[in-house]
Amino acid sequence: MNGEIQKAWKEIKFEVDYMDLIYDVIKDGTDVPKGVIEEALLLKNGDRKPVLIAPKAFVEELKKVTAIAGPMVVVTLLQYLLRVAPMIMVGHISELSLSSVAIATSLTNVTGYSVLFGLSGALETLCGQAYGTEQY
């Protein structure tokens, strides 16, 4: 049992060192040999083995994703507050007004926004394809 653990540890350590090497090569801006990154992303010795990610690479990737996703999170929260703020104000008037606004908002979300988001998602795909094939 102890030998199996040591063997597994050596394999994981090799994969971590390999990923660090690739990260250093990419960070320095030198050319990466063809196929090196793809080989590192493939799991060795079966599909169920975990691959450890170097902490440096994880932090750098997290910074990049946060820079992209942060503004989208803020916009989503503000859009949600756009729908909630009127309900808060109407709630001070009466219960009947609050229930009316809640039903109207729910109906608008189901009928209007869902259809518009669906159409815009389809349009995004079609426009991307048309632009890629230069059919505009």
N, CA, C and O atoms as a GROMACS GRO file, in nm:
protein
  544
    1MET      N    1   0.082  -0.120   0.000
    1MET     CA    2   0.000   0.000   0.000
    1MET      C    3   0.086   0.126   0.000
    1MET      O    4   0.057   0.221  -0.071
    2ASN      N    5   0.192   0.126   0.079
    2ASN     CA    6   0.279   0.242   0.088
    2ASN      C    7   0.348   0.269  -0.045
    2ASN      O    8   0.367   0.384  -0.083
    3GLY      N    9   0.386   0.164  -0.116
    3GLY     CA   10   0.450   0.179  -0.246
    3GLY      C   11   0.357   0.241  -0.349
    3GLY      O   12   0.399   0.320  -0.433
    4GLU      N   13   0.228   0.202  -0.342
    4GLU     CA   14   0.130   0.259  -0.435
    4GLU      C   15   0.111   0.409  -0.411
    4GLU      O   16   0.096   0.486  -0.506
    5ILE      N   17   0.112   0.447  -0.285
    5ILE     CA   18   0.096   0.589  -0.252
    5ILE      C   19   0.215   0.669  -0.303
    5ILE      O   20   0.199   0.778  -0.358
    6GLN      N   21   0.336   0.615  -0.284
    6GLN     CA   22   0.455   0.684  -0.331
    6GLN      C   23   0.455   0.696  -0.483
    6GLN      O   24   0.494   0.799  -0.538
    7LYS      N   25   0.413   0.590  -0.551
    7LYS     CA   26   0.407   0.592  -0.697
    7LYS      C   27   0.306   0.697  -0.746
    7LYS      O   28   0.335   0.773  -0.839
    8ALA      N   29   0.188   0.701  -0.682
    8ALA     CA   30   0.087   0.800  -0.720
    8ALA      C   31   0.137   0.941  -0.693
    8ALA      O   32   0.114   1.031  -0.773
    9TRP      N   33   0.205   0.961  -0.581
    9TRP     CA   34   0.258   1.093  -0.546
    9TRP      C   35   0.361   1.139  -0.649
    9TRP      O   36   0.363   1.255  -0.688
   10LYS      N   37   0.448   1.047  -0.694
   10LYS     CA   38   0.549   1.083  -0.794
   10LYS      C   39   0.483   1.124  -0.925
   10LYS      O   40   0.528   1.218  -0.991
   11GLU      N   41   0.375   1.054  -0.963
   11GLU     CA   42   0.305   1.088  -1.088
   11GLU      C   43   0.239   1.226  -1.077
   11GLU      O   44   0.246   1.305  -1.170
   12ILE      N   45   0.176   1.254  -0.962
   12ILE     CA   46   0.112   1.384  -0.944
   12ILE      C   47   0.218   1.494  -0.942
   12ILE      O   48   0.198   1.599  -1.002
   13LYS      N   49   0.329   1.471  -0.873
   13LYS     CA   50   0.436   1.570  -0.865
   13LYS      C   51   0.492   1.598  -1.005
   13LYS      O   52   0.521   1.713  -1.038
   14PHE      N   53   0.508   1.493  -1.087
   14PHE     CA   54   0.555   1.511  -1.224
   14PHE      C   55   0.459   1.600  -1.303
   14PHE      O   56   0.503   1.689  -1.375
   15GLU      N   57   0.328   1.576  -1.288
   15GLU     CA   58   0.230   1.655  -1.362
   15GLU      C   59   0.233   1.802  -1.316
   15GLU      O   60   0.221   1.892  -1.399
   16VAL      N   61   0.249   1.825  -1.186
   16VAL     CA   62   0.256   1.962  -1.136
   16VAL      C   63   0.381   2.031  -1.187
   16VAL      O   64   0.374   2.146  -1.230
   17ASP      N   65   0.496   1.963  -1.183
   17ASP     CA   66   0.620   2.020  -1.234
   17ASP      C   67   0.607   2.050  -1.383
   17ASP      O   68   0.657   2.153  -1.430
   18TYR      N   69   0.541   1.963  -1.457
   18TYR     CA   70   0.522   1.980  -1.600
   18TYR      C   71   0.437   2.104  -1.628
   18TYR      O   72   0.467   2.183  -1.717
   19MET      N   73   0.330   2.122  -1.549
   19MET     CA   74   0.244   2.240  -1.568
   19MET      C   75   0.320   2.367  -1.530
   19MET      O   76   0.303   2.469  -1.597
   20ASP      N   77   0.402   2.364  -1.425
   20ASP     CA   78   0.484   2.480  -1.388
   20ASP      C   79   0.579   2.517  -1.502
   20ASP      O   80   0.597   2.635  -1.532
   21LEU      N   81   0.639   2.416  -1.564
   21LEU     CA   82   0.731   2.439  -1.675
   21LEU      C   83   0.659   2.507  -1.791
   21LEU      O   84   0.710   2.602  -1.848
   22ILE      N   85   0.540   2.458  -1.824
   22ILE     CA   86   0.463   2.518  -1.934
   22ILE      C   87   0.424   2.661  -1.898
   22ILE      O   88   0.432   2.750  -1.983
   23TYR      N   89   0.383   2.683  -1.774
   23TYR     CA   90   0.345   2.818  -1.731
   23TYR      C   91   0.464   2.913  -1.741
   23TYR      O   92   0.448   3.027  -1.787
   24ASP      N   93   0.583   2.869  -1.699
   24ASP     CA   94   0.701   2.954  -1.707
   24ASP      C   95   0.736   2.986  -1.851
   24ASP      O   96   0.776   3.099  -1.882
   25VAL      N   97   0.722   2.888  -1.940
   25VAL     CA   98   0.754   2.910  -2.082
   25VAL      C   99   0.657   3.012  -2.141
   25VAL      O  100   0.698   3.102  -2.215
   26ILE      N  101   0.528   2.999  -2.109
   26ILE     CA  102   0.429   3.091  -2.162
   26ILE      C  103   0.449   3.230  -2.104
   26ILE      O  104   0.437   3.330  -2.176
   27LYS      N  105   0.479   3.238  -1.975
   27LYS     CA  106   0.498   3.366  -1.908
   27LYS      C  107   0.617   3.442  -1.965
   27LYS      O  108   0.612   3.564  -1.979
   28ASP      N  109   0.725   3.370  -1.999
   28ASP     CA  110   0.844   3.434  -2.054
   28ASP      C  111   0.823   3.480  -2.198
   28ASP      O  112   0.902   3.561  -2.248
   29GLY      N  113   0.720   3.431  -2.264
   29GLY     CA  114   0.692   3.471  -2.400
   29GLY      C  115   0.770   3.391  -2.504
   29GLY      O  116   0.768   3.426  -2.622
   30THR      N  117   0.837   3.286  -2.462
   30THR     CA  118   0.909   3.204  -2.558
   30THR      C  119   0.811   3.112  -2.629
   30THR      O  120   0.700   3.090  -2.582
   31ASP      N  121   0.855   3.061  -2.742
   31ASP     CA  122   0.770   2.973  -2.820
   31ASP      C  123   0.752   2.839  -2.749
   31ASP      O  124   0.848   2.781  -2.698
   32VAL      N  125   0.629   2.792  -2.748
   32VAL     CA  126   0.598   2.663  -2.688
   32VAL      C  127   0.601   2.560  -2.800
   32VAL      O  128   0.538   2.580  -2.904
   33PRO      N  129   0.672   2.449  -2.781
   33PRO     CA  130   0.673   2.346  -2.884
   33PRO      C  131   0.532   2.295  -2.912
   33PRO      O  132   0.448   2.288  -2.822
   34LYS      N  133   0.507   2.260  -3.037
   34LYS     CA  134   0.374   2.217  -3.077
   34LYS      C  135   0.333   2.092  -3.001
   34LYS      O  136   0.408   1.995  -2.992
   35GLY      N  137   0.213   2.094  -2.945
   35GLY     CA  138   0.159   1.978  -2.876
   35GLY      C  139   0.192   1.971  -2.728
   35GLY      O  140   0.140   1.883  -2.659
   36VAL      N  141   0.275   2.060  -2.676
   36VAL     CA  142   0.314   2.051  -2.535
   36VAL      C  143   0.196   2.082  -2.444
   36VAL      O  144   0.172   2.011  -2.348
   37ILE      N  145   0.123   2.188  -2.475
   37ILE     CA  146   0.010   2.225  -2.389
   37ILE      C  147  -0.100   2.120  -2.397
   37ILE      O  148  -0.159   2.085  -2.295
   38GLU      N  149  -0.128   2.070  -2.516
   38GLU     CA  150  -0.232   1.969  -2.530
   38GLU      C  151  -0.197   1.843  -2.451
   38GLU      O  152  -0.284   1.783  -2.389
   39GLU      N  153  -0.070   1.803  -2.453
   39GLU     CA  154  -0.029   1.685  -2.379
   39GLU      C  155  -0.045   1.707  -2.230
   39GLU      O  156  -0.082   1.614  -2.157
   40ALA      N  157  -0.019   1.827  -2.183
   40ALA     CA  158  -0.030   1.854  -2.040
   40ALA      C  159  -0.175   1.852  -1.994
   40ALA      O  160  -0.204   1.819  -1.879
   41LEU      N  161  -0.266   1.887  -2.082
   41LEU     CA  162  -0.406   1.891  -2.045
   41LEU      C  163  -0.470   1.752  -2.043
   41LEU      O  164  -0.572   1.733  -1.977
   42LEU      N  165  -0.413   1.657  -2.113
   42LEU     CA  166  -0.466   1.522  -2.113
   42LEU      C  167  -0.431   1.453  -1.983
   42LEU      O  168  -0.320   1.468  -1.931
   43LEU      N  169  -0.525   1.377  -1.931
   43LEU     CA  170  -0.499   1.304  -1.807
   43LEU      C  171  -0.416   1.180  -1.837
   43LEU      O  172  -0.441   1.110  -1.936
   44LYS      N  173  -0.320   1.153  -1.753
   44LYS     CA  174  -0.235   1.036  -1.769
   44LYS      C  175  -0.292   0.921  -1.687
   44LYS      O  176  -0.351   0.943  -1.581
   45ASN      N  177  -0.275   0.800  -1.735
   45ASN     CA  178  -0.312   0.677  -1.662
   45ASN      C  179  -0.458   0.675  -1.618
   45ASN      O  180  -0.487   0.652  -1.501
   46GLY      N  181  -0.548   0.698  -1.708
   46GLY     CA  182  -0.690   0.688  -1.676
   46GLY      C  183  -0.756   0.823  -1.667
   46GLY      O  184  -0.691   0.926  -1.647
   47ASP      N  185  -0.887   0.821  -1.682
   47ASP     CA  186  -0.962   0.947  -1.683
   47ASP      C  187  -0.999   0.997  -1.545
   47ASP      O  188  -1.038   1.113  -1.531
   48ARG      N  189  -0.990   0.915  -1.444
   48ARG     CA  190  -1.040   0.953  -1.313
   48ARG      C  191  -0.934   1.011  -1.221
   48ARG      O  192  -0.962   1.038  -1.104
   49LYS      N  193  -0.814   1.029  -1.271
   49LYS     CA  194  -0.706   1.080  -1.187
   49LYS      C  195  -0.711   1.230  -1.176
   49LYS      O  196  -0.727   1.298  -1.278
   50PRO      N  197  -0.699   1.285  -1.056
   50PRO     CA  198  -0.700   1.431  -1.045
   50PRO      C  199  -0.569   1.492  -1.092
   50PRO      O  200  -0.462   1.434  -1.072
   51VAL      N  201  -0.578   1.607  -1.154
   51VAL     CA  202  -0.459   1.680  -1.196
   51VAL      C  203  -0.451   1.806  -1.112
   51VAL      O  204  -0.545   1.886  -1.109
   52LEU      N  205  -0.340   1.824  -1.044
   52LEU     CA  206  -0.322   1.942  -0.960
   52LEU      C  207  -0.278   2.060  -1.045
   52LEU      O  208  -0.204   2.044  -1.142
   53ILE      N  209  -0.324   2.177  -1.009
   53ILE     CA  210  -0.288   2.300  -1.080
   53ILE      C  211  -0.192   2.378  -0.992
   53ILE      O  212  -0.212   2.389  -0.871
   54ALA      N  213  -0.090   2.430  -1.053
   54ALA     CA  214   0.009   2.508  -0.978
   54ALA      C  215  -0.058   2.632  -0.920
   54ALA      O  216  -0.139   2.695  -0.987
   55PRO      N  217  -0.024   2.668  -0.796
   55PRO     CA  218  -0.088   2.785  -0.734
   55PRO      C  219  -0.066   2.914  -0.812
   55PRO      O  220  -0.156   2.998  -0.820
   56LYS      N  221   0.053   2.931  -0.870
   56LYS     CA  222   0.079   3.053  -0.949
   56LYS      C  223  -0.016   3.063  -1.067
   56LYS      O  224  -0.074   3.168  -1.094
   57ALA      N  225  -0.030   2.951  -1.138
   57ALA     CA  226  -0.116   2.950  -1.256
   57ALA      C  227  -0.261   2.973  -1.218
   57ALA      O  228  -0.335   3.042  -1.288
   58PHE      N  229  -0.302   2.915  -1.105
   58PHE     CA  230  -0.440   2.932  -1.060
   58PHE      C  231  -0.470   3.077  -1.027
   58PHE      O  232  -0.574   3.130  -1.066
   59VAL      N  233  -0.381   3.142  -0.955
   59VAL     CA  234  -0.402   3.282  -0.916
   59VAL      C  235  -0.405   3.372  -1.039
   59VAL      O  236  -0.489   3.462  -1.048
   60GLU      N  237  -0.315   3.349  -1.134
   60GLU     CA  238  -0.314   3.431  -1.256
   60GLU      C  239  -0.443   3.412  -1.335
   60GLU      O  240  -0.501   3.509  -1.385
   61GLU      N  241  -0.488   3.289  -1.346
   61GLU     CA  242  -0.612   3.262  -1.420
   61GLU      C  243  -0.732   3.323  -1.347
   61GLU      O  244  -0.823   3.375  -1.411
   62LEU      N  245  -0.731   3.316  -1.214
   62LEU     CA  246  -0.839   3.373  -1.136
   62LEU      C  247  -0.846   3.525  -1.154
   62LEU      O  248  -0.955   3.582  -1.161
   63LYS      N  249  -0.731   3.590  -1.164
   63LYS     CA  250  -0.729   3.735  -1.188
   63LYS      C  251  -0.789   3.769  -1.324
   63LYS      O  252  -0.866   3.864  -1.337
   64LYS      N  253  -0.754   3.689  -1.426
   64LYS     CA  254  -0.806   3.714  -1.560
   64LYS      C  255  -0.958   3.694  -1.565
   64LYS      O  256  -1.030   3.774  -1.625
   65VAL      N  257  -1.005   3.586  -1.503
   65VAL     CA  258  -1.149   3.558  -1.504
   65VAL      C  259  -1.225   3.664  -1.426
   65VAL      O  260  -1.334   3.705  -1.467
   66THR      N  261  -1.169   3.708  -1.314
   66THR     CA  262  -1.234   3.811  -1.233
   66THR      C  263  -1.242   3.942  -1.310
   66THR      O  264  -1.342   4.014  -1.300
   67ALA      N  265  -1.139   3.975  -1.386
   67ALA     CA  266  -1.142   4.098  -1.464
   67ALA      C  267  -1.252   4.094  -1.569
   67ALA      O  268  -1.310   4.198  -1.603
   68ILE      N  269  -1.280   3.977  -1.621
   68ILE     CA  270  -1.386   3.964  -1.723
   68ILE      C  271  -1.523   3.952  -1.657
   68ILE      O  272  -1.618   4.017  -1.700
   69ALA      N  273  -1.533   3.870  -1.553
   69ALA     CA  274  -1.663   3.839  -1.494
   69ALA      C  275  -1.711   3.946  -1.396
   69ALA      O  276  -1.831   3.959  -1.375
   70GLY      N  277  -1.620   4.022  -1.336
   70GLY     CA  278  -1.659   4.122  -1.237
   70GLY      C  279  -1.760   4.222  -1.288
   70GLY      O  280  -1.864   4.241  -1.224
   71PRO      N  281  -1.735   4.287  -1.400
   71PRO     CA  282  -1.834   4.382  -1.452
   71PRO      C  283  -1.968   4.317  -1.486
   71PRO      O  284  -2.073   4.379  -1.469
   72MET      N  285  -1.965   4.193  -1.534
   72MET     CA  286  -2.090   4.125  -1.565
   72MET      C  287  -2.172   4.097  -1.439
   72MET      O  288  -2.294   4.106  -1.442
   73VAL      N  289  -2.104   4.065  -1.330
   73VAL     CA  290  -2.173   4.041  -1.203
   73VAL      C  291  -2.238   4.171  -1.155
   73VAL      O  292  -2.352   4.170  -1.109
   74VAL      N  293  -2.165   4.281  -1.165
   74VAL     CA  294  -2.218   4.410  -1.120
   74VAL      C  295  -2.341   4.448  -1.203
   74VAL      O  296  -2.441   4.494  -1.148
   75VAL      N  297  -2.334   4.429  -1.335
   75VAL     CA  298  -2.448   4.464  -1.421
   75VAL      C  299  -2.569   4.377  -1.388
   75VAL      O  300  -2.681   4.426  -1.384
   76THR      N  301  -2.547   4.248  -1.365
   76THR     CA  302  -2.658   4.158  -1.331
   76THR      C  303  -2.725   4.200  -1.201
   76THR      O  304  -2.848   4.201  -1.192
   77LEU      N  305  -2.645   4.233  -1.101
   77LEU     CA  306  -2.703   4.278  -0.973
   77LEU      C  307  -2.781   4.407  -0.990
   77LEU      O  308  -2.888   4.422  -0.932
   78LEU      N  309  -2.728   4.500  -1.067
   78LEU     CA  310  -2.799   4.626  -1.089
   78LEU      C  311  -2.929   4.606  -1.167
   78LEU      O  312  -3.028   4.674  -1.140
   79GLN      N  313  -2.928   4.514  -1.263
   79GLN     CA  314  -3.051   4.486  -1.337
   79GLN      C  315  -3.156   4.425  -1.244
   79GLN      O  316  -3.275   4.454  -1.256
   80TYR      N  317  -3.111   4.339  -1.153
   80TYR     CA  318  -3.204   4.282  -1.056
   80TYR      C  319  -3.262   4.391  -0.967
   80TYR      O  320  -3.382   4.392  -0.939
   81LEU      N  321  -3.177   4.483  -0.922
   81LEU     CA  322  -3.224   4.591  -0.836
   81LEU      C  323  -3.320   4.684  -0.909
   81LEU      O  324  -3.405   4.746  -0.845
   82LEU      N  325  -3.307   4.695  -1.041
   82LEU     CA  326  -3.401   4.776  -1.119
   82LEU      C  327  -3.544   4.724  -1.104
   82LEU      O  328  -3.638   4.803  -1.105
   83ARG      N  329  -3.560   4.594  -1.092
   83ARG     CA  330  -3.693   4.535  -1.079
   83ARG      C  331  -3.739   4.534  -0.933
   83ARG      O  332  -3.859   4.537  -0.907
   84VAL      N  333  -3.647   4.531  -0.840
   84VAL     CA  334  -3.683   4.522  -0.699
   84VAL      C  335  -3.716   4.659  -0.639
   84VAL      O  336  -3.806   4.670  -0.556
   85ALA      N  337  -3.645   4.762  -0.680
   85ALA     CA  338  -3.664   4.895  -0.622
   85ALA      C  339  -3.808   4.945  -0.633
   85ALA      O  340  -3.860   4.996  -0.534
   86PRO      N  341  -3.875   4.934  -0.748
   86PRO     CA  342  -4.015   4.979  -0.752
   86PRO      C  343  -4.105   4.899  -0.658
   86PRO      O  344  -4.199   4.954  -0.600
   87MET      N  345  -4.076   4.770  -0.644
   87MET     CA  346  -4.158   4.688  -0.553
   87MET      C  347  -4.144   4.736  -0.409
   87MET      O  348  -4.242   4.736  -0.334
   88ILE      N  349  -4.025   4.775  -0.371
   88ILE     CA  350  -4.004   4.824  -0.235
   88ILE      C  351  -4.084   4.952  -0.212
   88ILE      O  352  -4.147   4.969  -0.108
   89MET      N  353  -4.083   5.041  -0.312
   89MET     CA  354  -4.157   5.167  -0.297
   89MET      C  355  -4.308   5.143  -0.296
   89MET      O  356  -4.380   5.205  -0.218
   90VAL      N  357  -4.355   5.054  -0.382
   90VAL     CA  358  -4.499   5.026  -0.389
   90VAL      C  359  -4.544   4.953  -0.263
   90VAL      O  360  -4.659   4.968  -0.221
   91GLY      N  361  -4.456   4.875  -0.203
   91GLY     CA  362  -4.490   4.805  -0.080
   91GLY      C  363  -4.526   4.898   0.033
   91GLY      O  364  -4.597   4.857   0.126
   92HIS      N  365  -4.480   5.021   0.029
   92HIS     CA  366  -4.514   5.119   0.132
   92HIS      C  367  -4.656   5.175   0.114
   92HIS      O  368  -4.711   5.234   0.207
   93ILE      N  369  -4.713   5.158  -0.004
   93ILE     CA  370  -4.847   5.213  -0.029
   93ILE      C  371  -4.954   5.123   0.032
   93ILE      O  372  -5.028   5.163   0.122
   94SER      N  373  -4.961   4.996  -0.020
   94SER     CA  374  -5.060   4.902   0.035
   94SER      C  375  -5.025   4.761  -0.009
   94SER      O  376  -4.944   4.740  -0.099
   95GLU      N  377  -5.089   4.665   0.056
   95GLU     CA  378  -5.065   4.525   0.020
   95GLU      C  379  -5.121   4.493  -0.119
   95GLU      O  380  -5.060   4.418  -0.195
   96LEU      N  381  -5.235   4.550  -0.150
   96LEU     CA  382  -5.296   4.526  -0.281
   96LEU      C  383  -5.206   4.578  -0.393
   96LEU      O  384  -5.190   4.511  -0.495
   97SER      N  385  -5.148   4.694  -0.375
   97SER     CA  386  -5.057   4.749  -0.476
   97SER      C  387  -4.933   4.662  -0.492
   97SER      O  388  -4.886   4.637  -0.603
   98LEU      N  389  -4.882   4.616  -0.378
   98LEU     CA  390  -4.763   4.530  -0.383
   98LEU      C  391  -4.792   4.399  -0.455
   98LEU      O  392  -4.710   4.353  -0.536
   99SER      N  393  -4.905   4.339  -0.426
   99SER     CA  394  -4.938   4.212  -0.493
   99SER      C  395  -4.962   4.234  -0.642
   99SER      O  396  -4.926   4.149  -0.724
  100SER      N  397  -5.021   4.347  -0.678
  100SER     CA  398  -5.044   4.377  -0.820
  100SER      C  399  -4.912   4.394  -0.895
  100SER      O  400  -4.896   4.341  -1.005
  101VAL      N  401  -4.819   4.466  -0.835
  101VAL     CA  402  -4.689   4.487  -0.899
  101VAL      C  403  -4.612   4.355  -0.907
  101VAL      O  404  -4.544   4.329  -1.006
  102ALA      N  405  -4.622   4.272  -0.805
  102ALA     CA  406  -4.553   4.143  -0.806
  102ALA      C  407  -4.606   4.054  -0.918
  102ALA      O  408  -4.528   3.989  -0.988
  103ILE      N  409  -4.737   4.050  -0.935
  103ILE     CA  410  -4.797   3.969  -1.043
  103ILE      C  411  -4.758   4.026  -1.180
  103ILE      O  412  -4.724   3.951  -1.271
  104ALA      N  413  -4.762   4.159  -1.193
  104ALA     CA  414  -4.725   4.221  -1.321
  104ALA      C  415  -4.578   4.195  -1.355
  104ALA      O  416  -4.544   4.168  -1.470
  105THR      N  417  -4.491   4.202  -1.255
  105THR     CA  418  -4.349   4.176  -1.278
  105THR      C  419  -4.326   4.031  -1.317
  105THR      O  420  -4.246   4.002  -1.406
  106SER      N  421  -4.394   3.940  -1.250
  106SER     CA  422  -4.380   3.797  -1.284
  106SER      C  423  -4.428   3.771  -1.427
  106SER      O  424  -4.362   3.699  -1.502
  107LEU      N  425  -4.540   3.828  -1.463
  107LEU     CA  426  -4.595   3.810  -1.598
  107LEU      C  427  -4.500   3.868  -1.702
  107LEU      O  428  -4.478   3.808  -1.807
  108THR      N  429  -4.444   3.985  -1.672
  108THR     CA  430  -4.349   4.047  -1.765
  108THR      C  431  -4.224   3.961  -1.780
  108THR      O  432  -4.174   3.945  -1.892
  109ASN      N  433  -4.174   3.906  -1.670
  109ASN     CA  434  -4.055   3.821  -1.677
  109ASN      C  435  -4.080   3.697  -1.762
  109ASN      O  436  -3.996   3.658  -1.842
  110VAL      N  437  -4.197   3.636  -1.744
  110VAL     CA  438  -4.226   3.511  -1.816
  110VAL      C  439  -4.252   3.537  -1.963
  110VAL      O  440  -4.199   3.466  -2.048
  111THR      N  441  -4.333   3.637  -1.994
  111THR     CA  442  -4.372   3.658  -2.133
  111THR      C  443  -4.273   3.744  -2.211
  111THR      O  444  -4.232   3.707  -2.321
  112GLY      N  445  -4.236   3.856  -2.156
  112GLY     CA  446  -4.155   3.951  -2.233
  112GLY      C  447  -4.006   3.922  -2.230
  112GLY      O  448  -3.945   3.902  -2.334
  113TYR      N  449  -3.948   3.920  -2.111
  113TYR     CA  450  -3.803   3.907  -2.101
  113TYR      C  451  -3.753   3.772  -2.152
  113TYR      O  452  -3.648   3.765  -2.215
  114SER      N  453  -3.827   3.666  -2.125
  114SER     CA  454  -3.783   3.533  -2.169
  114SER      C  455  -3.777   3.525  -2.321
  114SER      O  456  -3.682   3.472  -2.378
  115VAL      N  457  -3.879   3.579  -2.386
  115VAL     CA  458  -3.881   3.578  -2.532
  115VAL      C  459  -3.768   3.664  -2.588
  115VAL      O  460  -3.699   3.623  -2.681
  116LEU      N  461  -3.749   3.782  -2.531
  116LEU     CA  462  -3.644   3.871  -2.580
  116LEU      C  463  -3.505   3.811  -2.558
  116LEU      O  464  -3.419   3.821  -2.646
  117PHE      N  465  -3.481   3.750  -2.442
  117PHE     CA  466  -3.350   3.689  -2.417
  117PHE      C  467  -3.328   3.570  -2.510
  117PHE      O  468  -3.216   3.548  -2.557
  118GLY      N  469  -3.431   3.494  -2.538
  118GLY     CA  470  -3.419   3.382  -2.631
  118GLY      C  471  -3.387   3.429  -2.772
  118GLY      O  472  -3.299   3.373  -2.839
  119LEU      N  473  -3.457   3.532  -2.817
  119LEU     CA  474  -3.431   3.585  -2.951
  119LEU      C  475  -3.292   3.648  -2.960
  119LEU      O  476  -3.224   3.632  -3.061
  120SER      N  477  -3.250   3.719  -2.856
  120SER     CA  478  -3.118   3.780  -2.861
  120SER      C  479  -3.008   3.675  -2.857
  120SER      O  480  -2.902   3.693  -2.918
  121GLY      N  481  -3.031   3.565  -2.786
  121GLY     CA  482  -2.932   3.455  -2.786
  121GLY      C  483  -2.920   3.392  -2.924
  121GLY      O  484  -2.809   3.362  -2.968
  122ALA      N  485  -3.032   3.371  -2.991
  122ALA     CA  486  -3.028   3.316  -3.126
  122ALA      C  487  -2.963   3.414  -3.222
  122ALA      O  488  -2.885   3.374  -3.309
  123LEU      N  489  -2.994   3.542  -3.207
  123LEU     CA  490  -2.936   3.644  -3.294
  123LEU      C  491  -2.785   3.653  -3.274
  123LEU      O  492  -2.711   3.674  -3.370
  124GLU      N  493  -2.740   3.638  -3.151
  124GLU     CA  494  -2.596   3.641  -3.123
  124GLU      C  495  -2.524   3.529  -3.197
  124GLU      O  496  -2.416   3.551  -3.254
  125THR      N  497  -2.582   3.411  -3.198
  125THR     CA  498  -2.521   3.299  -3.269
  125THR      C  499  -2.521   3.323  -3.419
  125THR      O  500  -2.419   3.303  -3.486
  126LEU      N  501  -2.634   3.367  -3.472
  126LEU     CA  502  -2.643   3.389  -3.617
  126LEU      C  503  -2.551   3.502  -3.663
  126LEU      O  504  -2.488   3.490  -3.768
  127CYS      N  505  -2.542   3.609  -3.586
  127CYS     CA  506  -2.454   3.720  -3.624
  127CYS      C  507  -2.308   3.678  -3.620
  127CYS      O  508  -2.230   3.718  -3.706
  128GLY      N  509  -2.271   3.599  -3.522
  128GLY     CA  510  -2.134   3.550  -3.515
  128GLY      C  511  -2.099   3.463  -3.634
  128GLY      O  512  -1.990   3.473  -3.690
  129GLN      N  513  -2.192   3.377  -3.672
  129GLN     CA  514  -2.168   3.291  -3.789
  129GLN      C  515  -2.160   3.373  -3.916
  129GLN      O  516  -2.074   3.350  -4.000
  130ALA      N  517  -2.250   3.470  -3.931
  130ALA     CA  518  -2.251   3.553  -4.052
  130ALA      C  519  -2.123   3.635  -4.060
  130ALA      O  520  -2.067   3.651  -4.169
  131TYR      N  521  -2.076   3.687  -3.949
  131TYR     CA  522  -1.952   3.764  -3.948
  131TYR      C  523  -1.832   3.674  -3.981
  131TYR      O  524  -1.742   3.715  -4.054
  132GLY      N  525  -1.833   3.552  -3.927
  132GLY     CA  526  -1.721   3.460  -3.953
  132GLY      C  527  -1.714   3.419  -4.098
  132GLY      O  528  -1.604   3.398  -4.151
  133THR      N  529  -1.826   3.407  -4.164
  133THR     CA  530  -1.827   3.368  -4.306
  133THR      C  531  -1.830   3.490  -4.399
  133THR      O  532  -1.837   3.476  -4.521
  134GLU      N  533  -1.824   3.610  -4.340
  134GLU     CA  534  -1.824   3.736  -4.413
  134GLU      C  535  -1.949   3.750  -4.500
  134GLU      O  536  -1.940   3.798  -4.614
  135GLN      N  537  -2.064   3.709  -4.447
  135GLN     CA  538  -2.190   3.723  -4.519
  135GLN      C  539  -2.274   3.834  -4.453
  135GLN      O  540  -2.381   3.809  -4.398
  136TYR      N  541  -2.223   3.956  -4.458
  136TYR     CA  542  -2.296   4.066  -4.398
  136TYR      C  543  -2.323   4.165  -4.502
  136TYR      O  544  -2.384   4.269  -4.475
   0.00000   0.00000   0.00000
